[in-house]
Amino acid sequence: MRMPPRNSSRRFTEGRSTMTPHTRSVAVAAIALWAVSGCATDSDEARQDPAEFESAALMALVTNLRPEAHWIGDEDRFWMKQETGDGARFVVVDAASGEQEPAFDHAGLAESLADAGLEEVDADNLPITALGLEGDGLLVTTASGVFACSADATECAKDESPPPSSAERASPDGTRTAFIRDANLWVRDLDSGEGKQLTTDGEDGFAYGHLGFELNRIQRRRSGESAPIVSVNWSPDGRYLAAMRVDLRAVPVRSYIKEHLPPDLPFTAIHLDRVLVPGEKTAPAREITVIDTETGRIVRADVDPARLQDFAPFHFSSNVLWWSSDAELFFVTADHGGQTYGIAAMDLDTGTVRTLVEESETHFYAFSARDYHRPNFHVTADGSEALWYSQRSGAGHLYLYDARTGELKNQVTEGGVVFDVIRVDDAAREVYFTAGGREDGRNPYFAHLYRAPFEGGDAELLTPEDAAHEFFRYALGVRIGFGSLSKFSPSGDYFVDVFSTLEQPPTMVIRDRDGNLVAEVLRADASRLRETGWQPPERFVVKAADGETDLYGALFKPLDFDPARKYAVVDQTYPGPQIDSGPHTFLDNFAAITTRDAQATAQAGFVVVTVDGRGTTRRDRDFRYAFSGTEDLFGAADHKAAIENLAVDRPYMDTSRVGITGASFGGYGSLRAALLFPGFFDVVVSHVGPHEYLHSVTSGISVERFFGVPGSDRDVHELTSNIAIIDRLEADLMLVYGEIDENVPFRAGMAIFDALMKADKDFTSYVVPDANHGGAAAHPYIVKRQRRFFEEHLGGPVP
């Protein structure tokens, strides 16, 4: 039975510390020594050190946990690194036959690399990070540099040429590069070195190659790297350059981030930039320019800047463009706040822009099953047809449009939810896509690959195993650090399929385009992991707060788990509405946003819960928008309901002792849960959370998109502010921020500290020196303090 809310002394004598809390606002240099009370048992004394079960340590025990195929040029062959347990070997695999052979003579290459100056070279564990196998030789990339080697690996020489720069964009044929000089666009011929200026109207605040949002300023300053060139893309034939720029001249230069302890300077480094925040008087204007590099002719797109908002600039920057043989450029459009999306076509001769398709959503428009993925749009090479993604039927599906008239032809897919468009064969008029929920009795988050004809009808299942099949289409690689590897061969005749579950380690196979199995390439080996006593978490399905919707998640338990005892519960959460974060693959046991070090936390004597509540992605429309416009935007009610419903037939879950933790949106969501449900979430560890969004840094995405444009009908900034209701806080609270976080700058930490002090609330805080957005929560010092904080305030297992 649920215990009644405790009074402000927060004393609990059975399994919980009896300390009365006092203010613990401390810097990282300070440490509090905690004592955990409770009924110690022999099991408690014998429990293995939780640090031994942190994710990095467990992943190191699995061989070939992350197999990757790298296609070689235009061939249907790929190279890959295969771990052997004692080291690794590099092989080349023929996709047509599945035959494998060594990529080179490992012993010979080790000797040649050593002769070329590479130190500590082991033939059984070569320090290769990338391989170039095109042409007559080998191009070997290591952390110490690039080496050009002969095909037989008998000779190597260090390549002293400068590495490719992110400040330049190479043409498709590799003969020229585009770059920025003095805010303008230039092109350089690589053979002659001659540069040619293409534009003359760029200026500070309205420069080419810059979008006004960047997450690696500090890294660039320290390394001396030039600013990357973004939103500049070549046409496939290399004749045209398409560029988008943003007018920030009206945005004031602001102090954005400070490095108090820069490793290369004896003083504080201050970063100034024209940084946008929600509530700017006007959304920044953007324009699209196309330059004919042969003639120098410049054409501006006649498009309303109000249609180049939300994710549209990022899709442009990530080369989500389609150049048709009819001399048109197709691009994605979106309004401020992301309610209306479309595909527009620009006439390359006149700059005239026409709308192919446009659709609006009451909330924010879902252009893909996950926001950070490439939009599920496509225009055929001849510009005659287009695929469009919409939730108009109640779930995300593909629709076919006539790209010349804008007329809807037909719905292409139905059943379940389409996740990602993986490949489109224009000639065959077929689309390959991943989807979930189409196969009866299977986890709806398991991605399967399908093929469907443009005219619709039954889609063909190409990956039959009841498992999560890994196919990704991250569109924002240059923006937020994600990357992707094509699973299809250059010819499109074969694809690599890696599949797994929480219980089953990855298997890599090759299939032909019809889904027929060609060969098994490898299986990951988790035997060393299992020797530790590790067991996969318990998968569960539980009802949401509405009593009807199924939620999927996992329970992590300590190795010495005893169902006769009572365990405090820790919810590891990331409820951001742009993705889902629950574990479904074997790698997700350790590396999903919500499972990092989950087993280590469990090993400290807790039951750890991770669940995707309503409001997250890869489910139907109603699921995705369930909490939009409410004070519970991130669905804390579902997390509370999931824990309570799980405990009905799991009496070992002590719902009178519940903790919650998360980072970023999870940092916000964890504190939000405790403020909306005081007395249920007893302990909060919130990492790098922006606890109010009206004054947070914005790229035009993830803020207005979810919280509404300030002053609009969808504006919920005040309604969802943690600072506005901080007086509701009853939970023990630990806050963590990174000193050089460019995503959630430390100003967000100062804002919540200020609110807590004004409300006279007790809290513990840490600011991690020289830590970025991901580094604060992952810092070893913080990892230990988080476990101790839960141990002190929740207590261990009790009889």
Secondary structure, DSSP 8 states (H G I E B T S, - for coil): -------TT----SSS-------EE--TT--------S---HHHHH---GGGGSHHHHHTTSBTSS---EE-TTSSEEEEEEE-SSSEEEEEEETTT--EEESS-HHHHHHHHHHTT--S--TTS--EEEEE-STTEEEEEETTEEEEEETTSS-EEE--S----TTEEE-TTSSEEEEEETTEEEEEETTT--EEE--S--BTTB-TT--S--S-HHHHHHHT------SEEE-TTSSEEEEEEEE-TTS-EEEEEEESS-TT-SS-EEEEEE---TT-SS--EEEEEEEETTT--EEE----GGGB-TTHHHHHHTT--EE-TTSEEEEEEE-TTS-EEEEEEEETTT--EEEEEEEE-SS---SSSSTTB--S-EE-TTSSEEEEEE-TTSS-EEEEEETTT--EEEE---SSEEEEEEEEETTTTEEEEEEES-STTS-TT--EEEEEETT----EES--SSSEE----BS-HHHHS------B-TTSSEEEEEEE-SSS--EEEEEETT--EEEEEEE-B-HHHHHTT----EEEEEE-TTSSSEEEEEEE--TT--TTSBEEEEEE----TT------STTHHHHSTTTTTHHHHHHTTEEEEEEE-TTSSSS-HHHHTTTTTSTTTT-HHHHHHHHHHHHHS-TTEEEEEEEEEEETHHHHHHHHHHHHSTTT--EEEEES--S--TTS---SSSSHHHH--TTSTT--TTTT-TGGGGGG--SEEEEEEETT-SSS-THHHHHHHHHHHHTT---EEEEETT--TTHHHH-HHHHHHHHHHHHHHH---B-
